[in-house]
Amino acid sequence: MWRRKRTRRRRATSVTKHYQAHKEAARALVEARLAHYNQHYQLEWGRVAIRNQRRCWGSCSSLKNLNFNYKILFLPPHLQDYIIVHELCHLKEMHHGPSFWALVAEQVPAYQMYRTELRIIERAGHKVWETSARG
Ligand SMILES: [Zn+2]
């Protein structure tokens, strides 16, 4: 029992350390890209939070606060930009209907390709063998 408990605590600490070490760099990246794309969209938001989430890359609350996963820092730039534009567009369109995707496409025309790419990365993160087996 004690052994299992200790292992779990140690892992939790290293995950937290990784998050703490990269959180501010993630924030700087997100805020710079938001400012860049907002020259086009001209939207307003509240707080930007950088979180350590397991599954979600970003979200936009009904209070217009933006949340991003700090692991966005480790994605290729075109996927970082897609996620940032995606959440930015939710400030105006709080759904995934055609008008939302049209808004995303104004700045990220290849968004469909990037969604697929992100799904492959997510799947690889959880089950590497599954991705390679599928080719
Ligand atoms: Zn969305």
Residues whose N, C-alpha, C, O or C-beta is under 5 A from the ligand:
A	BS01	ZN	none
